Amino acid sequence: MARVVVAGAGAIGASIAYHLALRGADSVVLAEVGEIAGGATGKAMGGVRQQFTTEAEVRLAQASVRLFRELGAPLFEQVGYLFLATSEEGLAQLEERRELQASFGVPVESVDPSFVSGLRVDDVLGATICREDGIADPAGVTRELVRRAAALGVEVRERTDALELDADVLVIACGVSSPALAAGRGVELPIRPLVRQLADVGPVAGLPLDLPMTIEENGFHFRRVGDDALRLAMGETELRWDGPAEVRDDLVEDWRERLTSRYPQASGAPLRRAWAGFYDMTPDAHPILGPIADGVYAACGFSGHGFMQSPAVGDAVAAELLGEAPPSDLSAYRLDRFEAGAIFPETLVL
């Protein structure tokens, strides 16, 4: 059987290696230049949702939720994703998305958000929730997949450059480092690093264990972390392309004010930590999946959605690498879509 070397032991690479082993591949190496989940995966928000705006993304998310559900707590908790609309325009968009997602079989419903204890909702015109969605531990999930992969015979190599290993097939799954690896094989990938940051605050007294991931119309969102902390994030109006991956303290303070307004019981909660990393962005915010050269396969450019889609992507990519029909259609994610001009931009990027 062909020797497959997967470059990158984040969520995507770990899932591909695991699913290759599940499908019977017996010569798989998972190579990571640093440590397992030491890159973007270890810095991720940890949300898992099916509420996207394109069918291709929804299908990957639906398939992924099944594995997350099987992992269960504490690696995954189905607390739901709650979207809030605070303007008439936002309400119309929310309802349009709900109808689209429901047509794909996503169990999203309109709700009265006052069911969330402590949430200020006097300015909320409407809300939707998918209770199958939830929050997860990205590093923990990835380590579990690597553990399972190793138990099935995958050779795991930390602090190893994949390009130094003999491979019949090289799978490039290393986020913002992917273009450099592809360039070494003569392929240009349209992936650009975008700085994103997060912050944890706490302790916050009385956090309900079923607090949903809560997303305001403006993109500000927060989730519970552990028993007494909240994780905050929001897209930035001034996009920071190409780095450096540094924390902007003014943004952190703005988010803390927003949190106090939306969830008053968190008022005054001290900052525990803030950190920055990169999204590996493509022009349409969709990943690049498929062969890009002889013996080279790309699985990168996830634009902030890699962790939550990793189970389905790993299964589908593994099937394709082994010459089997993938359970999820990957045709929309080929690299040549950019040359053809056929793009399907995802509009709900958090």
Secondary structure, 3 states (H helix, E strand, C coil): CCCEEEECCCHHHHHHHHHHHHCCCCCEEEEECCCCCCCCHHHCCCEECCCCCCHHHHHHHHHHHHHHHHHCCCCEECCCEEEEECCHHHHHHHHHHHHHHHHCCCCEEECCHHHCCCCCCCCCCEEEEECCCEEECHHHHHHHHHHHHHHCCCEEEECCCHHHCCCCEEEECCHHHHHHHHHCCCCCCCCEEEEEEEEEECCCCCCCCCCCEEECCCCCEEEEECCCEEEEECCCCCCCECCCCCCCHHHHHHHHHHHHHHCHHHCCCCEEEEEEEEEEECCCCCCEEEEEECCEEEEECCCCCHHHHHHHHHHHHHHHHCCCCCCCCCHHHCCCHHHHCCCCCCCCCC
